[in-house]
């Protein structure tokens, strides 16, 4: 409030100028009084003394002004005067002002919106200690086609033992779920198992209690830390929570602390439990490892040290031969999926802003031309060039700031739309994990950004008209009155450049948008290998970990899954239901491994394939076509011979033209059991729509049911109406069975197409805006040029030129410029579209058809934009044209 | 007034700083102090003092506060800031060097060349 008061005081001092002046005058008068006192003491009358004191003081007014100026208020007053004058000018030409403000609002608004997204999503630091020093570490083995595999517990222990210099600390975690019972409905909670350096590694300050102690790794401890959201939901934020116990997977866990709410952004989980040393030795691959780099150590240095370490480890453990690691900064990995889309859009909004500036510069130029007499008069009356330039700059900044305010409103709207329709979760490539996007909002930095962009654009296009104007001869303008030639020649050159730039930028954006349209329609047309509509998926995890759980027996697991399935299938409205280990495209953990074909020993390549456990009815439910042989039957259980179904990709890659039916695949490890191939099904895109389908082997789940499985349900009626019936069906078998990750198949597919979809929608809007701006700009330039030549047209018409010839003449010039712009745009587009290739699917970034189509479109739009004003002049009455002045 | 030296450009600031360095003064007091310490040889035109004062305030070399003068009148008093004190020192040194150099130059005899 004090700042506000001070500002107000300063403002009123500035506007009324009285407060400051009063003080100044008082001081000067004091001086004269003091002098008069002295003179009076010399023996003259008071009146005479005061008169003399005033004379001695010198020019009171002059010194007062001088003092005032010395106080540093001069510039502010000048600015205020210029601003008032500028506002008057703008008020006098409201159409010009409105056109400029609207154009700028579009350009600035688009930039502010995108800045808000980029800052909120890409530039936002994670809420942990020194997040820039965190890196993700994966195993890789290029030799067998593995990039980015989650490390195992043993990898982590090996790395930790090596005490690498580059890392301050290493952290291992595993995502999972656990069943909470004994506190309301049975519930499946999202959990994280972590090494006990968890608290220190991230610099977590728990809201309540503590985090784990490093030495708690040495024995198995049932300690649990709650997330803020789980604590608030289940315990109403009770601060005396520590020491209470909760039942997790049938075991008693002691609650020792609560995480801060901000941690949710890194790991959106409910509970955190510790790894113990035994568990670390057992834990299989697909875990997550983060490293904290020492200060001033680069990722490259760390990667170099890591590769040396891997070589050392490979000498001790032969199974690690050929393995290396991949290190990437955590922040960039999390946003890897969405960054290219945002970067392409960032470029696009930059172009739109340049287009907006070009249009406004053009408007200012025309407007400035109509004011050249006023300016010439001001110069002749003693205004300096600097004053004129300053006046133009103040006017353009006024327009830009008004445009900025309107743009800010536009950005508020866009950010609101983003919050409503934008994606909330994005996949992290090569990890069974999705990142929750942080909420974006327009804050002080965004407002500051808008202000800076506005001022920069204001200065940019505000400088053009005066620079062009001063190119001509002021004196001539003054003499010539309205028909002056001042600046006209150079103004024309500026306009030429503007038309070329506008044509070029519009073309680049139209090419980019067309590529996105083609690519996105290709992506949507991709056959995923199954029919996603009307399929509901949900996940079930049996509480196998608990001591005394009946589900430790594989047969019992199979039986209960079978019961769930039967109950769900009997619900009216359910067409079919089946079980699968992995829902296609859901980013669930992938299971992949090598296999051998018994009939083809000693092959050079090590075949590898995705493994899937499924129940009978899966192919029918997902509508995956059966190409050969048969699919699984209820009888394919442990009592019968082991069988598999393979997909078309595997059949083609490893069997070629041979008939795979009746052949046997063998999985390595343990006691290799040959499994007979009984059928071949169509290929399915499991991990991404844009990737090629991977070779896949399907196993009947009854021959080794796992603990966690997904159910896919094809419904004849809308899914929402059936959800509670499905839950009740499962609960009628086991009341304590949690059901989680309930999602529809179209929803899952929406998540994996979110980045191209954002780029597709927004780039199209921006390209449209760009095309409209370019059309307006080209129209404006042509109509100005045409207007300048009205008299000439009159003369030509009088001497017998046909209107058509006139239109042709006027258009030839404009069209030539546009074509130059389009050519420049083609070159730019060819150079730039390669940066969006990671967003494109099924279309080359230099697709010739799209380049041709965009060229034709932009040329047509530009030609129409020239034709409208040209046609108008061609129809004019020659006598009127001659008299136009 | 006879025998009064014309002020060289730029010396007014130095004189003001010097006058104020001897103790806080109001505007008229500064004038009297300059006359006094220069042995009445330097006189500043009264009005010209104020633009100079305000400039020094804006540069942060002087600070002001309102008080009551010896004549029992309200007056604005000027005081040196620490930046002002340092500036006075620097300006004094450079003035002395310049004066000495000019004096030497002016007293040079043909035989010494």
Interface residues (C-beta under 8 A of the other chain):
Chain A: X26 X27 X28 X30 X31 X33 X34 X35 X37 X56 X57 X58 X59 X60 X62 X63 X66 X67 X69 X70 X71 X72
Chain B: X26 X27 X28 X29 X45 X46 X47 X48 X50 X51 X52 X53 X54 X55 X57 X58 X69 X71 X73 X74 X75 X76
